[in-house]
Amino acid sequence: MTRLRTLITAIFVIAALLGTSQHASASSVHLVATINGSGRAVMDAASPLQGTTTYFIHARLYSDGTAVGRFDCVDLAGSTAEGDFFGPITSWKMVNGEITFSGPGQLRTLAGDLQPGIFPYTVVIQTFGGKGVGHWTLDVPFFAPVAICSELLTSGNLVMALTGRPEELSSR
């Protein structure tokens, strides 16, 4: 019985040391920026689709290129392709000075029917700001070889708050 207690104690000590080691390496990954936005947008002339959308973006961008967040874009009734495209935000990078984030998305009809399949997507934020200024695009390669939505904000706001050093954004 004593040997069993000693063995169990040793296992807990080793597990604690391994946990501390993993925590130390994980602590080098840190939050770089947070992006938040919600409101309405209209698909501009650069978009193959047309119509009005509501959108929601919340993303925490980390120094290792990972991201945690959510993206949701609803093409409202009367739009070229009515429906709700949504999914988690899992990664990010800086491309040509623009924040690009991506993840696996899903499509739901306005009637609420979830369409089969998971579709990788990319969102590029061209401009942060409010009505008439904020601009982003959505690219879902499964649906089209070009960005399917080019959105100009008509209400709400799209903002980024830096939590790291500004050069961390440009080095990605």
Rosetta blueprint (number, residue, H / E / L):
1 M L
2 T H
3 R H
4 L H
5 R H
6 T H
7 L H
8 I H
9 T H
10 A H
11 I H
12 F H
13 V H
14 I H
15 A H
16 A H
17 L H
18 L H
19 G H
20 T H
21 S H
22 Q H
23 H H
24 A H
25 S H
26 A H
27 S L
28 S L
29 V L
30 H L
31 L E
32 V E
33 A E
34 T E
35 I E
36 N E
37 G E
38 S E
39 G E
40 R E
41 A E
42 V E
43 M E
44 D L
45 A L
46 A L
47 S L
48 P L
49 L L
50 Q L
51 G L
52 T E
53 T E
54 T E
55 Y E
56 F E
57 I E
58 H E
59 A E
60 R E
61 L E
62 Y E
63 S L
64 D L
65 G L
66 T E
67 A E
68 V E
69 G E
70 R E
71 F E
72 D E
73 C E
74 V E
75 D E
76 L L
77 A L
78 G L
79 S L
80 T L
81 A L
82 E L
83 G E
84 D E
85 F E
86 F E
87 G E
88 P E
89 I E
90 T E
91 S E
92 W E
93 K E
94 M E
95 V E
96 N L
97 G L
98 E E
99 I E
100 T E
101 F E
102 S E
103 G E
104 P E
105 G E
106 Q E
107 L E
108 R E
109 T L
110 L L
111 A L
112 G L
113 D L
114 L E
115 Q L
116 P L
117 G L
118 I L
119 F E
120 P E
121 Y E
122 T E
123 V E
124 V E
125 I E
126 Q E
127 T E
128 F L
129 G E
130 G L
131 K L
132 G L
133 V L
134 G L
135 H E
136 W E
137 T E
138 L E
139 D E
140 V L
141 P L
142 F L
143 F L
144 A L
145 P L
146 V L
147 A L
148 I L
149 C E
150 S E
151 E E
152 L E
153 L E
154 T E
155 S E
156 G E
157 N E
158 L E
159 V E
160 M E
161 A E
162 L E
163 T L
164 G L
165 R L
166 P H
167 E H
168 E H
169 L H
170 S H
171 S L
172 R L
